[in-house]
Amino acid sequence: MNESKIVGLAEALNNTPSYKTLLTSRHHALIADEPTGVGGTDEGPSPGDYICMSLASCKTITLRMYVQRKQWDVGSIHVKVNLVREESAAGPVHSFLCELSISGVLTDEQKQRLLQIDKACPISKLLAKSAVVTTIMV
């Protein structure tokens, strides 16, 4: 028997003529918008920025959990993510370019292991596969 479990949630509300949208998740509130160059007012990150933030934060948290469990001497963990769009004959192709920087005293073997663990973050796995998106009108 398959068991469903909600592992994330968000709501979005746009009730103005602009693109500025209120996002809520549990007791947190954020703003999403589009840059002025595409008609927004740039009052918050774009949806593409948020997906990059989700991936970067997931990678960072996953790596922090791992180094804590291993008790490795690691200071900061920094992940930068760019969402890149390239045009091809078949249409646009999107990819995530991630840069990982970790401060601390690590061997080459430990660094290689962290690159493996980096790929195990749940958002990386989700983005590497396809997900089903279902929308219903209520």
Secondary structure, 3 states (H helix, E strand, C coil): CCCCCCCCCCEEECCCCCCCEEEEECCEEEEECCCHHHCCCCCCCCHHHHHHHHHHHHHHHHHHHHHHHHCCCEEEEEEEEEEEEEEECCEEEEEEEEEEEEEECCCHHHHHHHHHHHCCCHHHHHHHCCCCCCCCCC
